[in-house]
């Protein structure tokens, strides 16, 4: 098992500041009240929520899925196309605060068989964390793509957090519409959290052509 201190140092060395979670904006009141909860917890306590993935093919329903620095744009784009009337919020979380919790690391989409075949405890190691930043993956080289140290090699890499992520870990919430921003701004700012419209988070990562 990786120690939190070692993980935090590795995170700082890479300059990773934000972990990212996108959600249906209607979930914000619950999140701002109770934190980010796993699907298993939400279902067990009959907490009403709108889910992104009805199947959770990663089979880790006791976790919250995050990306590093930017959203998993491939999944996000697919969901937005499938749900054109849904309004979304992108939650930016303090990386150090989150990595103090129980985390598993997936170098590609957590539902990919490459990942599901790895025992969950083996995904909580130094090697698993480092694998998210491997020099080459699926024929794509970081040096060719021009990635920063704080960017995962695969834009679909995920961190699965096995604990509730507290509201105190939320640094910022981003919207793509001023109308939706203004709708939720009062309850967000009441928790001392900043929010804004920033379309950059709703666009593909600049290396999208490598991952078609």
N, C-alpha and C positions, 0 to 999 in steps of 0.2 A: 504493500500500500504506500502511496506517495504521502509524504508529510506536508501539511499545509504550508509550513515555513519554506520548505524547498520549492514548492509549487509557486508560492507568491514571489519568491526571488526570480524564478524562471520567467514568470509573467512580467515582472518589472524589467528584466533584462531585454525582453522583446518590446517593451513599450506598450503593452496591452493595457488600455485604460477602460474600455467598454466591452461588455457582453450585451447581446441584443436579443430581444424577444418581441415578436409581433403577435397581435391579438385583435380580435373583434373589439371595436371601441366600446361596445355595450358591456364588456367585461371589466371596464375600468373601475366602476364603483366598488365592486367586490375586491379587486386587486388592491385598490387604495385602502381598503378596510382591513384586509386579511393577508395581503402579500400574494406572491405567485405560488399557487398550490398545484400539486400534481393531479392528473386525471383521476387517479385512484382515490385520493383524498376527497375531491369534489363529489365523486359518485357515492362514496361511502357515507358522507354526511348530507347527501341530497342538496348540495349547493347548486343553484341554477347557474348555468354558464353556456356560452356559445363556443363550440370547439372548432378547431381548424381541420383536424384529421379524425374522421369518424372511425377509422380502423386502428390507428396506432400500431402500424406494422413493425415498429421497433420492439414491441412486446415489453416495454419498460414503462408501464402506466404509473409507476410510483415515482416518476421523475418529471422535471420541467426542462424543456429543450431550449437551449440557447445557441446562438452563433457568436463568433468572435469578430468584433469591430463593425461588421456590417451584416444585414440580414441575409438569410439563405434566399437569394433573389429568385432562384429557379422555382422553389416551392411557393414563395410569396406571389410571384407572377401568376403561377398556375391557379392558386386560390383566388386571386383577385379577378382573373378571367372567369372562373367558375361561379363567382359570387359578385356580380357587378354592382349590386345594390348594397353591399356590405361596406361599412366604413371601418378603417383600420387605425390602430395606434401602434407605434413602434416604441418599445420601452428600452431605454438605455440604462444599463445597470453597472454599478461600480465593480470592476473586475476583481479587485482585491477582496471586497466584502463577500462576493459570491464564492470565490475560490477558497474561502475559509470553511465552506460547507462541504458535504460529501458529494464529490463529482466523479463522473466517468467521462472519458474522452474518446471521440469517434472521428477518425481521420476523413470519413466521408459520411454520407447520409446514414443515420443510425438504423434505418430500416433495410439498408443494403446487406445482403448475405455475407459480404466480407466482414461486416461488423457484428451481425447477430450471431455469427459462429464463434466470436470471441467471448469467453466467459466475462460476466460483468466485472468481477474483481480484477481481471487482467486489463480492463479498460481504466482502472484507477491507479495506474502506475506512471512513473516518470517516462517510460518508453511510450506509453499510450499518448501522453501529452505531447511529447516530441514528435510523434508520428503525424500529428496534425500539421506539422511544418516541414515534412520530409522534402528533400531536394527535388524528387521526381515522383509523380503519381499519375498512373494511367497514361504514361507517355508524355505528360506535360511537365516541363522543368520550370522551377521557380525563376531561374536566371533568364529564361526565355520570356516568361510572363511579366517579369519586372515587379514582383511582389515586395511589399515592405515586410520587415521583420514581424510586425504585429498582425499580419494577414495570414490566415490558414492557406495551405496549398490548394485544397479543394474548397470552393465557396460553399459547399454543402456540409462541411465538417460541423460537428455538433458537440456541445457539452451537455450532458444529462445531469441535472442537479437532483439528488435524492432527498432533499429536504425542502421545506417551505422557504422561499426566498423572501426575507422581510421587506416591508415597505421602505425601511431605512436604506436599503441597497439601491433604490431607484434614484438615479441622478437626473433623468430628463425623459420627457415623452414627446414624440414627434408625430405630427399629423400631415396629411397632404391636402387639407381643406381648412380654410379659416372658419367656415361655418361649424365644422365639427370641433375644431380647436375651441371656439368660443362656447360651445355647448358644454364641454368638459373642463374648461379652464378653472372655474371656481372651485371644484372639488379637488383638482390637482394642486392648485396653489394653496389651498387650505392645509395641505400636507407638507407645505414648504418645498414643493417640487416645481421645477421650471418646465415650460412646454413651449413649443413653437411649431410653425409649418416649415418643413425642410424636405423638398422633393428629392434631394440627393439620396436619401435613404430608401426611396421608392424606386430607384433605378437599378439596373444590373451593375454588378461590379465590372470594372473596366476590362477584365480579362474574359468576358462572357463568350467571346468567339472560340476560346480554347475548350470550352466545356459544353458545346452544343451536342 
